[in-house]
Amino acid sequence: MANIKSAVKRVEVTRKNTLRNAPIKTGVKTSVRKFNEADTKETAAAAFKHAVVSIDKSVAKGILHKNSAARKKSRLAKKLNKMA
C-alpha cells in the first residue's frame, strides 16, 4: 500500500471509479451478447437498438472512448445487415 497521501487518495478514487463503472461495462457486454444470440432478424434489430443505447450511455458517462464505441456499433451494424 502507498505511503504518500496523494497516492493513497488515488488508490481510493480509482477503487470507487472501478466500482461505479463495472456495472455499466457489464451492461454493455450483456446487451452485445444478447444481440449475438438473437436468432431472427427482428429480435436482432431490437437487441441492436438496445445495445447501441447502452454503448452511447457508457460514452456519455466517460466509461468507453467514443472511437471504441463507434467500432463496436459498426461491427454490430455490419452483423445485423448480413443477417438474412
WOBEL-V305138 format. One record per backbone hydrogen bond with DSSP energy under -1.0 kcal/mol. NH is the residue of the N-H (numbers start at 0). CO is the residue of the C=O. E is the energy in kcal/mol with one decimal. If there is no record, write none. Layout:
nh = {NH,NH}
co = {CO,CO}
e = {E,E}
This chain:
nh = {7,8,9,10,11,12,13,14,15,16,17,18,19,20,21,24,25,26,27,28,29,30,31,32,33,34,35,36,37,43,44,45,46,47,48,49,50,51,52,53,54,55,56,57,58,59,60,61,62,63,68,69,70,71,72,73,74,75,76,77,78,79,80,81}
co = {3,4,5,6,7,8,9,10,11,12,13,14,15,16,17,20,21,22,23,24,25,26,27,28,29,30,31,32,34,39,40,41,42,43,44,45,46,47,48,49,50,51,52,53,54,55,56,58,57,57,64,65,66,67,68,69,70,71,72,73,74,75,76,77}
e = {-2.4,-2.2,-2.2,-2.1,-2.0,-2.8,-2.7,-2.0,-2.2,-2.7,-2.4,-2.2,-2.0,-2.6,-2.1,-2.3,-2.4,-1.9,-1.9,-2.3,-2.6,-2.4,-2.2,-2.4,-2.6,-1.7,-2.3,-1.9,-1.1,-2.1,-2.4,-2.0,-2.5,-2.4,-2.1,-1.9,-2.5,-2.6,-2.1,-2.3,-2.4,-2.6,-2.3,-1.8,-1.7,-2.3,-1.8,-1.4,-2.9,-1.1,-2.3,-2.2,-2.2,-2.2,-2.7,-2.4,-2.2,-2.2,-2.6,-2.4,-2.1,-2.5,-2.5,-1.3}
